[in-house]
Amino acid sequence: MKSLIILVSVLLLLSACSSSQYPKEKTDALATCLSEKGVKEYGAFWCPNCANQKKLFGESYSIIMNTGVYVECDPRGENEQAELCIGKKIEKYPTWEFKNGEVIIGIMQLQELAAKAGCDF
């Protein structure tokens, strides 16, 4: 019985950590729009703020990863683009870059991210 309680607790914790507070349809649409608008998120696999940004998207973050919005800056990371990050002088993570040249450093709330990118949310 004790093992079952622990298992259920762990599963609930994992689902809470990986899901966004927004409906998946909304976060999917935002992630897709960011890709279409050419927005970039520069980060590192070990970055705690990047992990917190990822949590805001929940499962929709896979779109961010698979469409090239996310750029891995650590040369030890998967699909790293360290030279690009160096060339752009990226020093803090996450760093968001928009098509108009605006750069914002830090975790962005999804509503603010959508507004800056020109996406509906």
Buried (B, 14 or more C-beta within 10 A) or exposed (E): EEEEEEEEEEEEEEEEEEBBEBEEEBBBBBBBBBBEBEBBBBBBBEBEBBBEBBBBBBEBBEBBBEEEBBBBBBEEBEEBBBEBBEEBEBEEBBBBBBEEEEEBBEBBEBEEBBEBBBBEB
